[in-house]
Amino acid sequence: MIDLTLLSAVFIGVIVLLFLILKLKIQAFIAFLIASIIVGIVSGMDPLTIITTMQQGMGNTLGFVAMVVGLGAFFGAILEHSGGAEALANYLLQKFGEKNATWALVITGFFIAIPVFFDVAFIILVPLIYSLQRKTKKSLLLYGIPLLAGLAITHAFIPPTPGPVAVADILKADLGWVILLGFVVGIPTAIVSGPLFANFISKKIFVAAPKILEGEIKTANYPGVGLVFIRN
C-alpha cells in the first residue's frame, strides 16, 4: 500500500525545489538542502534525524561518486584541451559525409559526453554545427538536435557522469550493468530523439547560425582519432 504522507512529502519537495531554483534563482545545492529539510519535516521525521540522514546520505554518495567523476573530469579535460573532441567530430563528418552529418553528430555527442561534462562538450562542439549550417544553408536544428541528443542521453544514462553514478550508488546497482544497460537504452533513444526528430522538425522550423560567431574550424594540430578513442 502506498504511503500518501511520503508521496505528498516528495511531491511538495519537488515543487519547493523547482520554485527555489527557477523563481528565486537560489543556487542549486542550497535549494536541494532546503527541499530535503522540508521533505523530512512533512514526512514527520525528527529534526535531528533529518540532519543525520542528510549527512550520511550525502557523505556516502559523494564518497562513491567523487572518484569516478574526478577521473572522468580529468580525462575530459585532456580531451577538451587537446582538441580531441573536434578531431573526433571532424573525422566522423568526413566518414559519414555532409548528407549523413546528423548521424555523425549524434555519435560524436554520445561518445564525447562520456568523459566530458554536457555543457563543456556542447560549448566545444557548437562552432561545428554553426559551420555546417552555413555550408548547407539548412536549419540549425538539423545539426543541433542530434548533437544535443547524443550528449544528453550519455549524460543521463552512462557513467562516469555524476547523475548515473549517483543513482547507481543509491540503488546499490552494479556500475558495469548500469553502463551496459545505459548503452542498450540510450542508443535507440538517441536515434529517435536525434537524427529522426531533427529531420522532421528542421523541415518545419528554420533557424540560422549566429553571424557573430563566424570562423573556420582548424584541424592542423588535432590529435589522432585512435588516440581519442583510447582516452575515452
Rosetta silent file (secondary structure, phi, psi, omega in degrees, C-alpha in Angstrom):
SEQUENCE: MIDLTLLSAVFIGVIVLLFLILKLKIQAFIAFLIASIIVGIVSGMDPLTIITTMQQGMGNTLGFVAMVVGLGAFFGAILEHSGGAEALANYLLQKFGEKNATWALVITGFFIAIPVFFDVAFIILVPLIYSLQRKTKKSLLLYGIPLLAGLAITHAFIPPTPGPVAVADILKADLGWVILLGFVVGIPTAIVSGPLFANFISKKIFVAAPKILEGEIKTANYPGVGLVFIRN
SCORE:     score description
SCORE:     0.000 S_00000001
   1 L     0.000  138.174 -177.162    0.000    0.000    0.000 S_00000001
   2 L   -76.920  133.035  176.771    1.288    3.470   -0.926 S_00000001
   3 L   -83.708  106.871 -175.915    2.152    5.783    1.964 S_00000001
   4 H   -66.412  -28.740  178.981    0.369    9.018    0.998 S_00000001
   5 H   -65.144  -46.978  179.076    2.335   11.053    3.555 S_00000001
   6 H   -65.894  -39.853  179.500    5.666   10.126    1.992 S_00000001
   7 H   -63.718  -41.846  177.784    4.281   10.620   -1.516 S_00000001
   8 H   -64.935  -40.202  179.757    2.983   14.066   -0.565 S_00000001
   9 H   -61.464  -43.980  178.895    6.330   14.944    1.051 S_00000001
  10 H   -64.623  -43.859 -179.693    8.206   14.058   -2.146 S_00000001
  11 H   -60.972  -46.525  178.785    5.705   15.979   -4.291 S_00000001
  12 H   -63.771  -39.464  179.270    5.969   19.074   -2.077 S_00000001
  13 H   -61.693  -40.636  178.797    9.781   18.754   -2.063 S_00000001
  14 H   -65.925  -43.231  179.250    9.916   18.756   -5.866 S_00000001
  15 H   -62.138  -45.208  179.330    7.638   21.816   -6.072 S_00000001
  16 H   -61.942  -42.969 -179.484    9.737   23.686   -3.481 S_00000001
  17 H   -60.933  -46.927  179.439   12.956   22.737   -5.291 S_00000001
  18 H   -63.830  -39.649  179.716   11.668   23.994   -8.647 S_00000001
  19 H   -64.054  -45.039 -178.085   10.360   27.197   -7.047 S_00000001
  20 H   -64.719  -40.255 -176.339   13.663   27.939   -5.305 S_00000001
  21 H   -80.430  -48.287 -173.244   15.770   27.315   -8.422 S_00000001
  22 H   -81.011  -40.459 -175.484   13.536   28.672  -11.196 S_00000001
  23 H   -90.524  -50.203 -176.287   11.702   31.514   -9.438 S_00000001
  24 L   -89.296   -8.598  178.087   14.026   32.663   -6.652 S_00000001
  25 L    59.099   34.964  177.646   17.243   31.748   -8.551 S_00000001
  26 L   -78.205  143.501 -179.703   18.786   30.162   -5.454 S_00000001
  27 L   -54.415  137.975 -170.048   21.963   28.140   -6.023 S_00000001
  28 H   -56.900  -41.773 -177.483   21.038   24.510   -6.777 S_00000001
  29 H   -63.227  -44.063  179.213   23.000   22.942   -3.893 S_00000001
  30 H   -66.161  -40.397  178.613   21.397   25.220   -1.294 S_00000001
  31 H   -61.021  -40.462  177.723   17.973   24.651   -2.865 S_00000001
  32 H   -62.197  -41.648  179.509   18.478   20.878   -2.578 S_00000001
  33 H   -63.292  -45.096 -179.689   19.343   21.218    1.113 S_00000001
  34 H   -63.936  -44.958 -179.424   16.261   23.324    1.830 S_00000001
  35 H   -63.507  -37.753  179.058   13.997   20.972   -0.144 S_00000001
  36 H   -64.413  -41.515  178.573   15.449   17.948    1.674 S_00000001
  37 H   -63.528  -42.668 -179.498   14.727   19.511    5.070 S_00000001
  38 H   -64.559  -41.412  177.184   11.149   20.318    4.025 S_00000001
  39 H   -59.469  -42.929  179.250   10.615   16.738    2.780 S_00000001
  40 H   -63.230  -42.005 -179.542   11.846   15.445    6.147 S_00000001
  41 H   -66.373  -46.979 -178.702    9.566   17.759    8.104 S_00000001
  42 H   -63.084  -35.531 -178.594    6.465   16.982    6.003 S_00000001
  43 L   -79.042   -3.932  174.423    7.111   13.234    6.262 S_00000001
  44 L    90.284   19.112 -179.544    7.193   13.534   10.067 S_00000001
  45 L   -78.647  151.234  174.514   10.877   12.928   10.746 S_00000001
  46 L   -68.814  140.007 -178.173   12.570   14.175   13.908 S_00000001
  47 H   -52.015  -43.341  179.504   14.763   17.287   13.239 S_00000001
  48 H   -66.447  -36.118  178.409   17.939   15.550   14.444 S_00000001
  49 H   -65.912  -37.019  178.413   17.136   12.506   12.305 S_00000001
  50 H   -60.497  -48.600 -178.832   16.728   14.760    9.262 S_00000001
  51 H   -63.257  -44.220  179.546   20.202   16.254    9.740 S_00000001
  52 H   -63.018  -43.465  179.964   21.785   12.849   10.364 S_00000001
  53 H   -62.936  -43.643  178.635   20.078   11.309    7.318 S_00000001
  54 H   -63.156  -43.983 -178.731   21.214   14.174    5.069 S_00000001
  55 H   -62.200  -48.444 -177.630   24.753   13.970    6.408 S_00000001
  56 H   -69.991  -42.982 -179.343   25.073   10.217    5.985 S_00000001
  57 H   -63.182  -46.122 -179.933   23.270   10.075    2.650 S_00000001
  58 H   -67.096  -42.340 -178.836   25.290   12.901    1.129 S_00000001
  59 H   -64.191  -45.358 -179.979   28.563   11.656    2.564 S_00000001
  60 H   -64.285  -42.731 -178.961   28.109    8.074    1.374 S_00000001
  61 H   -66.692  -47.107 -178.769   27.021    9.132   -2.107 S_00000001
  62 H   -64.811  -34.680  178.990   29.786   11.694   -2.572 S_00000001
  63 H   -61.379  -36.839  179.164   32.387    9.241   -1.322 S_00000001
  64 H   -79.501  -41.513 -173.977   31.465    6.819   -4.119 S_00000001
  65 H   -71.941  -37.193 -170.407   30.820    9.414   -6.820 S_00000001
  66 H   -55.252  -44.393 -176.903   33.898   11.594   -6.262 S_00000001
  67 H   -66.463  -46.029 -178.056   36.476    9.094   -7.517 S_00000001
  68 H   -66.174  -47.210 -179.268   34.591    8.108  -10.681 S_00000001
  69 H   -67.104  -38.891  178.937   33.576   11.667  -11.554 S_00000001
  70 H   -60.009  -45.391  177.782   37.018   13.012  -10.674 S_00000001
  71 H   -65.633  -40.157  178.632   38.729   10.613  -13.072 S_00000001
  72 H   -61.915  -42.418  178.735   36.113   11.350  -15.735 S_00000001
  73 H   -65.459  -36.714  179.750   36.699   15.094  -15.361 S_00000001
  74 H   -62.705  -50.499  179.793   40.464   14.543  -15.529 S_00000001
  75 H   -69.309  -32.330  177.097   40.293   12.633  -18.819 S_00000001
  76 H   -64.155  -39.183  178.230   37.636   15.021  -20.095 S_00000001
  77 H   -63.849  -39.023  176.651   39.948   17.991  -19.516 S_00000001
  78 H   -61.475  -45.969 -178.972   42.661   16.246  -21.524 S_00000001
  79 H   -62.854  -39.723 -178.181   40.186   15.603  -24.335 S_00000001
  80 H   -66.536  -52.088 -172.456   38.969   19.196  -24.251 S_00000001
  81 H   -77.328  -20.187  179.018   42.327   20.990  -24.257 S_00000001
  82 H   -84.744   -9.671 -177.333   43.991   18.646  -26.748 S_00000001
  83 L    83.990   13.731 -177.051   41.297   19.260  -29.373 S_00000001
  84 H   -63.748  -35.538 -179.764   40.236   15.610  -29.251 S_00000001
  85 H   -63.751  -46.403  178.769   36.512   16.405  -29.335 S_00000001
  86 H   -65.365  -37.488  179.845   36.834   18.433  -32.521 S_00000001
  87 H   -61.389  -45.015 -179.749   39.125   15.789  -34.035 S_00000001
  88 H   -65.908  -42.963 -179.796   36.552   13.060  -33.446 S_00000001
  89 H   -61.949  -46.836 -179.225   33.703   15.211  -34.769 S_00000001
  90 H   -66.394  -36.467  178.000   35.570   16.161  -37.935 S_00000001
  91 H   -62.341  -46.683 -179.710   36.671   12.560  -38.507 S_00000001
  92 H   -65.901  -37.057  178.221   33.102   11.279  -38.278 S_00000001
  93 H   -65.033  -38.442  177.334   31.844   14.047  -40.561 S_00000001
  94 H   -64.910  -40.917 -177.900   34.469   13.098  -43.164 S_00000001
  95 H   -72.456  -40.321 -177.274   33.482    9.432  -42.955 S_00000001
  96 H   -83.936  -28.017 -176.324   29.720    9.982  -42.982 S_00000001
  97 L    83.725  162.220 -177.573   29.702   12.927  -45.389 S_00000001
  98 H   -62.066  -31.967 -178.191   27.607   16.091  -45.197 S_00000001
  99 H   -62.459  -38.051 -178.721   24.490   14.182  -46.218 S_00000001
 100 H  -106.693   29.956 -176.464   24.657   11.988  -43.099 S_00000001
 101 H   -61.853  -30.946 -179.015   26.049   14.688  -40.799 S_00000001
 102 H   -62.144  -38.577  179.194   23.175   14.217  -38.336 S_00000001
 103 H   -70.221  -37.631  177.431   24.290   10.636  -37.652 S_00000001
 104 H   -62.818  -39.654 -177.198   27.895   11.749  -37.263 S_00000001
 105 H   -71.714  -38.063  179.354   26.849   14.392  -34.731 S_00000001
 106 H   -68.098  -36.019  176.926   24.716   12.075  -32.580 S_00000001
 107 H   -67.702  -42.035  177.635   27.602    9.580  -32.426 S_00000001
 108 H   -57.980  -51.378 -179.945   30.025   12.394  -31.585 S_00000001
 109 H   -60.466  -39.571 -177.325   27.801   13.651  -28.770 S_00000001
 110 H   -60.967  -44.430 -176.093   27.227   10.117  -27.491 S_00000001
 111 H   -85.527  -35.649 -178.713   30.916    9.328  -27.061 S_00000001
 112 H   -65.596  -34.744 -176.012   32.245   12.786  -26.145 S_00000001
 113 L   -75.753   -5.292  177.417   29.803   13.135  -23.214 S_00000001
 114 L   -67.747  -51.118  178.215   31.163   10.012  -21.514 S_00000001
 115 L   -96.094  -16.382 -173.974   34.291   11.717  -20.140 S_00000001
 116 L  -109.253  137.914  178.446   33.302   15.375  -20.722 S_00000001
 117 L   -63.833  150.310 -173.741   30.510   17.209  -18.915 S_00000001
 118 H   -51.502  -53.523 -174.771   27.458   18.118  -21.033 S_00000001
 119 H   -65.440  -37.809  178.552   27.880   21.895  -21.005 S_00000001
 120 H   -64.355  -46.704 -179.282   31.622   21.737  -21.697 S_00000001
 121 H   -61.947  -40.009 -179.538   31.143   19.344  -24.617 S_00000001
 122 H   -64.818  -43.853  179.803   28.392   21.497  -26.092 S_00000001
 123 H   -62.753  -38.379  179.510   30.498   24.665  -25.906 S_00000001
 124 H   -64.520  -40.959 -169.743   33.404   22.846  -27.568 S_00000001
 125 H   -97.681   -9.868 -177.028   31.294   21.478  -30.428 S_00000001
 126 H   -61.980  -33.502  176.064   28.764   24.256  -31.072 S_00000001
 127 H   -61.517  -27.852  179.520   31.036   26.016  -33.629 S_00000001
 128 H   -64.275  -45.025 -179.128   30.940   22.782  -35.623 S_00000001
 129 H   -72.680  -30.083  174.261   27.159   22.870  -36.050 S_00000001
 130 H   -63.044  -44.872 -179.875   27.299   26.590  -36.864 S_00000001
 131 H   -61.683  -42.519  179.135   29.837   25.859  -39.597 S_00000001
 132 H   -63.497  -41.258 -179.127   27.676   23.057  -41.026 S_00000001
 133 H   -63.658  -39.730 -179.416   24.595   25.278  -41.116 S_00000001
 134 H   -68.601  -32.403  179.385   26.450   27.991  -43.014 S_00000001
 135 H   -73.005  -45.247 -172.455   27.754   25.470  -45.557 S_00000001
 136 H   -91.767  -18.872 -176.545   24.479   23.658  -46.216 S_00000001
 137 L    63.029   19.063  175.690   22.032   26.564  -45.581 S_00000001
 138 L   -92.122  170.341 -177.858   19.724   24.092  -43.817 S_00000001
 139 L   -61.616  140.407  177.830   18.092   24.680  -40.449 S_00000001
 140 L   -60.785  -26.386  179.647   20.444   24.709  -37.472 S_00000001
 141 H   -62.624  -28.665 -179.623   18.024   22.312  -35.772 S_00000001
 142 H   -62.347  -29.563 -177.768   19.064   19.593  -38.228 S_00000001
 143 H  -105.845  -33.785 -177.176   22.544   19.555  -36.676 S_00000001
 144 H   -70.657  -40.546 -177.306   21.973   20.916  -33.166 S_00000001
 145 H   -65.125  -46.178  177.072   19.306   18.409  -32.080 S_00000001
 146 H   -60.021  -40.600  179.128   21.333   15.242  -32.921 S_00000001
 147 H   -63.628  -45.870  179.558   24.371   16.648  -31.111 S_00000001
 148 H   -64.780  -37.833  178.929   22.283   17.556  -28.056 S_00000001
 149 H   -62.082  -47.117  179.108   20.536   14.170  -28.135 S_00000001
 150 H   -61.369  -43.757 -179.929   23.853   12.305  -28.098 S_00000001
 151 H   -65.725  -45.641 -175.009   25.228   14.490  -25.304 S_00000001
 152 H   -68.420  -41.122 -177.782   22.049   14.361  -23.180 S_00000001
 153 H   -63.667  -46.963  178.580   21.474   10.616  -23.467 S_00000001
 154 H   -63.964  -41.588 -179.152   25.021    9.764  -22.390 S_00000001
 155 H   -61.650  -32.651 -176.518   24.901   12.404  -19.666 S_00000001
 156 H   -89.642  -28.499 -169.678   21.700   10.870  -18.278 S_00000001
 157 H  -113.080  -25.585 -167.599   22.361    7.145  -18.700 S_00000001
 158 L  -120.243  121.623  172.680   26.058    6.315  -18.816 S_00000001
 159 L   -60.466  155.645   16.333   28.746    6.777  -16.102 S_00000001
 160 L   -95.710   22.188  174.474   31.102    8.471  -15.272 S_00000001
 161 L   -64.228  146.884 -169.331   28.737   11.443  -15.478 S_00000001
 162 H   -58.746  -41.189 -176.201   27.539   12.294  -11.920 S_00000001
 163 H   -56.251  -59.994  179.937   23.818   11.537  -12.361 S_00000001
 164 H   -60.621  -35.856  179.773   24.041    7.851  -13.387 S_00000001
 165 H   -65.941  -44.086  179.799   26.870    7.222  -10.911 S_00000001
 166 H   -64.433  -42.789  179.166   24.869    8.724   -8.026 S_00000001
 167 H   -63.475  -41.899  178.802   21.737    6.767   -8.978 S_00000001
 168 H   -60.326  -39.754  179.839   23.767    3.539   -9.222 S_00000001
 169 H   -69.617  -42.504 -179.325   25.125    4.138   -5.733 S_00000001
 170 H   -63.442  -41.648 -178.724   21.719    4.989   -4.223 S_00000001
 171 L   -85.669   -2.859 -177.501   20.117    1.885   -5.752 S_00000001
 172 L    58.704   38.679 -179.645   23.213   -0.232   -4.988 S_00000001
 173 L   -88.896  149.373  177.395   23.361   -1.221   -8.658 S_00000001
 174 L   -69.886  126.623 -174.990   26.443   -2.733  -10.269 S_00000001
 175 H   -62.371  -33.606  178.029   28.216    0.018  -12.232 S_00000001
 176 H   -62.638  -43.336  177.892   29.073   -2.386  -15.055 S_00000001
 177 H   -67.245  -35.780  178.148   25.407   -3.237  -15.571 S_00000001
 178 H   -61.704  -43.920  178.691   24.495    0.460  -15.431 S_00000001
 179 H   -64.349  -47.031 -178.267   26.957    1.180  -18.247 S_00000001
 180 H   -61.586  -50.300 -179.334   25.781   -1.803  -20.328 S_00000001
 181 H   -69.804  -27.032  174.857   22.068   -1.069  -19.927 S_00000001
 182 H   -61.439  -41.517  176.122   22.783    2.631  -20.441 S_00000001
 183 H   -67.111  -42.827 -178.103   24.050    1.778  -23.919 S_00000001
 184 H   -61.133  -44.929 -179.697   21.124   -0.575  -24.594 S_00000001
 185 H   -79.974  -38.288 -172.291   18.533    2.060  -23.634 S_00000001
 186 H   -70.817  -37.518 -175.566   20.491    5.112  -24.739 S_00000001
 187 H   -62.673  -53.966  177.899   21.303    4.177  -28.343 S_00000001
 188 H   -63.038  -34.350  178.238   17.712    3.799  -29.649 S_00000001
 189 H   -63.511  -42.774  179.247   16.638    6.830  -27.585 S_00000001
 190 H   -65.004  -36.913 -179.396   19.414    8.933  -29.116 S_00000001
 191 H   -66.370  -46.657 -177.551   18.469    7.796  -32.631 S_00000001
 192 H   -68.754  -46.721 -176.686   14.774    8.652  -32.255 S_00000001
 193 H   -81.346  -10.710 -179.551   15.262   11.951  -30.401 S_00000001
 194 H  -100.929 -100.752 -175.189   18.287   12.907  -32.515 S_00000001
 195 H   -57.235  -43.225 -176.516   18.533   12.346  -36.293 S_00000001
 196 H   -65.493  -47.755  178.975   14.955   11.142  -36.825 S_00000001
 197 H   -68.639  -37.504 -179.567   13.308   14.004  -34.941 S_00000001
 198 H   -62.487  -41.590  178.175   15.806   16.542  -36.349 S_00000001
 199 H   -61.927  -35.050 -179.705   14.967   15.556  -39.938 S_00000001
 200 H   -74.276  -52.570 -171.783   11.283   16.081  -39.181 S_00000001
 201 H   -73.788  -28.032 -178.458   11.407   19.355  -37.218 S_00000001
 202 L   -69.277  -20.473  176.425   14.078   21.041  -39.378 S_00000001
 203 L   -80.295  -18.895 -179.251   11.654   20.959  -42.320 S_00000001
 204 L   -94.831  -35.487 -174.725    9.075   22.838  -40.260 S_00000001
 205 L  -126.427  126.687  177.332   11.301   25.381  -38.488 S_00000001
 206 L  -104.064  128.247  176.227   14.307   27.186  -39.964 S_00000001
 207 L  -129.433  128.715 -179.995   16.983   28.533  -37.619 S_00000001
 208 L   -97.588  153.884  176.815   20.166   30.177  -38.912 S_00000001
 209 L   -70.199  145.268  177.779   23.548   30.205  -37.180 S_00000001
 210 L   -60.010  137.200 -177.776   24.503   33.499  -35.476 S_00000001
 211 H   -74.506  -22.300 -175.518   26.528   35.723  -37.779 S_00000001
 212 H   -76.172  -10.078 -177.406   28.774   36.996  -34.983 S_00000001
 213 H  -106.525   35.632  178.599   30.382   33.585  -34.484 S_00000001
 214 L   -62.691  148.860  177.095   31.989   33.290  -37.900 S_00000001
 215 L   155.914  143.851  178.526   35.166   31.235  -38.074 S_00000001
 216 L   -89.279  148.504  176.373   36.608   28.116  -39.578 S_00000001
 217 L   -85.369  121.374 -178.182   37.393   25.002  -37.522 S_00000001
 218 L   -91.702  139.318 -176.117   41.106   24.303  -37.701 S_00000001
 219 L  -120.477    2.075 -171.746   42.279   20.707  -37.748 S_00000001
 220 L   -60.549  -41.246 -173.813   46.014   21.031  -38.192 S_00000001
 221 L  -104.510   17.834 -179.535   47.043   20.383  -34.588 S_00000001
 222 L   -75.175  147.488  177.373   44.365   17.907  -33.556 S_00000001
 223 L   -71.966  165.031  178.335   45.431   14.560  -32.063 S_00000001
 224 L   -65.357  146.148 -177.656   44.849   11.300  -33.904 S_00000001
 225 H   -64.694  -35.425  177.776   41.343    9.867  -33.694 S_00000001
 226 H   -59.244  -40.161  178.341   42.684    6.492  -32.491 S_00000001
 227 H   -66.503  -36.460  178.235   44.271    8.236  -29.506 S_00000001
 228 H   -61.921  -44.604 -179.657   40.969    9.991  -28.745 S_00000001
 229 H   -65.213  -37.513  178.075   39.135    6.642  -28.589 S_00000001
 230 H   -62.849  -41.633  178.791   41.842    5.198  -26.310 S_00000001
 231 H   -64.568  -35.994  179.741   41.420    8.155  -23.927 S_00000001
 232 L   -67.023    0.000    0.000   37.656    7.619  -23.901 S_00000001
